[in-house]
Amino acid sequence: MKCILLLHGFLSDKHDFEPIIEDLNKQYDYVHRICFPGHGIAFGKEKFTEEATFALLDKTYQELAKKYQTIDVIGYSMGGALGAYLASKYPIHRLVLLAPAYKYFNLEAPIVKAAIYWRILKGLKKAKKEHETSKENKFAKKLSFVFEDDKKSLHFGARAFLVTALPKYFLAFRKIIKRVTSSIEPYNIPTLILWGELDQLVPRGSVEEVYQFCLSPEKKKIIFDDITHLMLLSTNNQKLIDAIFDYLGERDSL
């Protein structure tokens, strides 16, 4: 019997994983999407604290461990940092981390995004000039993906601002990440880390540090040049989905 535990991000909820739920249900006996205190339908109605978050995380894992021999974990953003924390504490089978927020605030994001926009526009202009229709369509599609992700990110930020006490939430978030960074230890668990260069919140250094904590020879890191912090909710999410299921399937064949 095997299950998978899904850990959502800061100010989001279980819907972070909606694009892969159907396929996960086919692969696992049970899929558990945790909802951290003060998130989901409890936005702004329930306290979001460091203590409550770790208490729920530990309790959930321990209860699953009583029923299932194999437990995999996928964590996104804040949930990615918490996934690494679990891996350093419990015998997880496989771990997938999506933009793990071991560090946050990607100060290089505006520069990187500007460079990528320029590269896409330059390629689009060149393809038009040379009448290369296939390349023109490719660049135009990539540009639309980035624009759509920017609109989704703005919508998400506005919603979070309206329904939560952001200063209190952010203070709790900082305490959670601080606890992770002060307690995490190297772990020998197969780990896949996915990150996009257009990530507005999590810097590349966060990915590199978490990657170094993993001692397993089966660890893998994939960097995408046109993915934002939305990750699975990105308009251009299929390659992330493929990478996740390719990795989850690798261990089953060993």
N, C-alpha and C positions, 0 to 999 in steps of 0.2 A: 504494500500500500504506500502510495506516495502523494504528497501534497506540495503546493507552492504558496508562499506567503508574499503578498504584494504590499509594499510600503510607499504611500503616496508622498507628494511634496508639500512644502510649506504653503499654506493658504489655499491648497487645492483639496482634492478628495479622491475617492476610489475611481472616479471617472478618468483619472490619468492613464488607466490601463485598458480603457474600453476597446481600443482597436485590436487587442490581442486576447480578450477574454474568451471568445468563442473557441479559438484554437487551443488555448490553455485547458479549457474544460474537456477537450478531446484527449489531451495528453496526461492529465492528472486525475487522481481519484477525487481530489478536493482542491478548490482554489479559494483561498481566503484573502479578501481585500480588507485590510485593517483600516479603520477610520480613527485618526488620532483625535484626542480631546480638543474641543473647540473648532473642529473642522466638519465639513460636510453639512448636514442639516443643523448642526450645532454651532455654525458660524455665528460668532458674536453673542451666543446664548449660554455658552459653557466655557469655563476657564481653560485656557491652553497654557499648561505649565510643564517645566522640565520633569518634575516628579511624576506627574500623571502620565506623561508620554512614555517614560522609561518603564514605569510600572505596568502599563498596558502592553508594551512591547515584550517585556520579559514574560509576563503572564501568558500572552498569546502563544509565544514560542513553546513554552513549557507545556501548555495544554495540547498543542498540536503534536509535540514529541511523544505524548502518552498514547496517541492514536495511530501515528504514522511512522513507519520505519525510515522513510526518506523525506527530507524537507529541503526544497529549493527556495531561494529568495530572490525577488526582483525589487530593487529600490530605486526611486526616482528623486533626484535633488536632495532635499532633507532626508527623504526615505533612503536615498543612496548612502548617505553618511551613516544612517542608522543601520543599514544593511551591513556595512563594513564593521560596525560595532558588534553586531550579532555574530558575524563570522569570526571575530577575535575572541568570542566568548562561548559559542555553542558549535556543535558538530554539524554544520550545514553541508549539504551534498554539493550544491552548485550555487553560485552567486552571480547575478547580473546587476550591474550598477549603471544607471542612466544619469549622466551629469551629476555625479555625487558631490554634494555641497560641503565637502570637508573644508573647503575655503569658499568664500563667496565675495561678490562684487568683482566682476570682470572689467577692470579699468581699461583694458585694451580693446574691449568689444567695439566701441565706436570707430576706432581706427581700422580694425580688421574688417568691420562691416563696410566702411567706406571703400576700402581696397577691393573687396569682393564685388560690390556694386559697380565700381569702375571697371573691373575685369570683365564682368558680365556685359556691361554696356559697350565696352570696346569690342568684345567678341561679336556682339549682336550687330554693331555698325559694320564691322569687317565682313561678316557673313552676308549682310544686305548688299554691300558694295560689290562683292564677288559673286552674288546671285547663288549662294550655296543655301538652298531652301532648308535642307535637313539641319544644318548647323544653326541657321537662323531660328528655326522652331525650337531647337534644343535650348538656346540661350534665352529665348522669350519665355519658355516654360520655366526655366530656373528663376528668372526674374519675377515671374508671377508667384512662384512658391515663396520667395523671400518677402514680397509685398503682403501676401496673405498671412504669413506668420507674424509680421509686424502688426497687422490689424488685430489678429487674435490676441497677441500679447497686450496691446493697449486695452482691449475689452476686458481681459482678465484682470489687469492692474486696476482699472476703474471699478470693477465689481468688488475686488478685495478692499479697496479704499472705502467704499460705501457701506459695507456690511461688517467690518471689523474695527476693533480698537487697535490700529496698527502699531502704535508705540509699545503697548503691552505684549502684543503678539511677537513683535520683533525682538523684544527683550528676552522672551521665553525661547525664541529660536536661537539667539546668540548663546544662551546658557546650554541648550541642547548640543549645539556644535562644539562648544568649549568642552563639554563633558566627553563627547566622542573623541576629540583630538587629544585629550589628556589621558584617556583610558585605553584607546585602541592599541593593540599589539600585533606584531606580524602573525599571519595565519596561513595555513597550508590548505587552502580550499580553491578549487578551480573557479576562476573569476573572469567574467567578461565585462569590460568597461567601455561604454559608448559615450561620445561627446561630440558636439558640433562647434566649429570655429565661430559661428555667429551667436553663440551663447551669451546672453546679456548679463547673466548673473554669476555663473560659475567659471572661474578662470582655468586655463589649461594646467596651471600649477596644482590645482586641486586633484585633477585626474592623475597627474604624474605621481603625486605623493601617495595616493591610495593604491595606485598600481605597484609601487615599491613595497607596500605592506604585504602584498600577496606573494608568498613564497612558492606557490604551486607552479610546476613546469607547464601546466595547462592553462595558465592565465593568458588573456588576450585583450588587446586594446585597439579600438577602431575610432579614428577621427574623421568626421565628415566635414567637408568644406562649405556646405550650404544648409546646415541644420541649426536651428535656434534652441533656446532653452525649453521650448515646448516639447521637444523630443517626440514621443509617440503621438502627441496631439498636433504635431506639425503637419502641414499640408503635404509635405514630401516625406511621408513616414514609412513607405514600403521597404526601403533598404534597411531601416532600423529593425522592422519586424522580421525581415529575412535573416538578419544577423543574429537576432535573439533566438529564433527557432533553429537556425543552423547550429548554434552553440549548445542549446538545450538538447539537441539530438545527438551531438557528438559523444556525450558520455554514455548514452543508451547503447551505442554500438561497440563500446569497449569491452 
